[in-house]
Amino acid sequence: MRCPFCREDNDKVIDSRTAQDGAAIRRRRLCLSCNRRFTTYESVEKNALKVVKRDGVRVPYDRAKLRSGIEKACWKRPISAEQIDEMVARIESLVESKFDAEVDSRFLGEAVMEQLRAVDEIAYIRFASVYRQFKDVQEFVKGLDAILKTEQS
């Protein structure tokens, strides 16, 4: 590892621990040339996951896009950024356990709805209304009735 200050390749690891998100290892290092300390993060390189869209197009999985969709559904709701991060992490964990190279966008949408349903019904309905692509108010009301019936069961 090259020191970011003096660019020498002469350092030692002082401390190692799991990073906050659990997906990386945080290492504190000491440059033996200039005696300055710096932090590095190491993570496992994963296979590039592809999302298969409804029309069959394959696009690279984008964590930011998944998080953005959840944030939009949770807008002005009492849901913290940490809760959103936890939902994204649970969805990613589920996807990693079931799929190797490709995941269907419908699976992701259903997983998001499941997570939102457990956290906030309004956010769930917001997401469902966009995800299910309701054509008119009657279709939306039918979908809402189905949601309410499954909750009462």
C-alpha positions, 0 to 999 in steps of 0.5 A, spaced: 500 500 500 502 506 498 502 512 503 498 517 500 502 523 503 509 521 501 508 515 496 512 510 499 510 503 499 513 502 506 507 501 511 505 497 517 498 495 519 496 498 526 489 496 527 484 492 523 476 491 524 470 490 520 467 497 517 460 500 520 457 497 514 460 490 515 461 489 508 469 492 508 475 491 513 477 498 516 485 498 517 489 503 520 496 504 517 503 507 519 507 509 514 514 507 516 517 512 511 514 519 514 511 516 520 504 519 518 497 514 519 492 513 514 486 509 513 484 504 508 478 500 506 478 493 503 472 489 501 471 483 497 470 484 489 463 481 487 461 479 480 457 484 476 450 483 478 445 485 472 438 486 472 433 484 467 428 489 466 421 487 463 423 488 456 429 483 457 434 489 457 440 487 462 443 493 466 448 493 471 445 493 478 445 500 481 445 500 489 444 508 488 438 507 484 435 502 489 436 506 494 433 512 490 426 509 489 426 507 496 427 514 498 422 517 494 417 512 497 419 514 504 419 522 502 416 526 508 415 520 512 418 518 519 423 513 516 430 515 517 436 514 513 439 508 517 432 505 516 433 506 508 440 503 509 437 497 513 432 496 507 437 496 502 442 491 505 436 486 507 434 486 499 441 486 497 443 480 502 436 476 499 439 478 492 446 475 493 443 469 497 438 467 491 442 470 485 449 469 482 449 473 475 442 476 474 436 478 478 429 480 475 427 487 476 420 484 478 424 480 484 427 487 486 420 490 486 417 485 490 422 485 495 422 493 496 415 492 497 415 487 502 421 491 506 416 498 505 410 494 507 414 492 514 416 499 515 411 504 513 404 503 509 404 509 506 411 508 503 409 501 501 402 504 497 406 510 494 411 505 491 406 500 489 402 505 485 408 506 481 411 499 481 404 496 479 403 502 473 396 503 475 392 506 469 386 509 472 383 511 479 379 504 479 385 500 478 389 503 484 383 502 488 382 495 486 390 494 488 389 498 495 383 493 496 387 487 495 393 490 500 388 491 505 384 484 505 391 481 505 393 485 511 386 483 515 387 476 514 
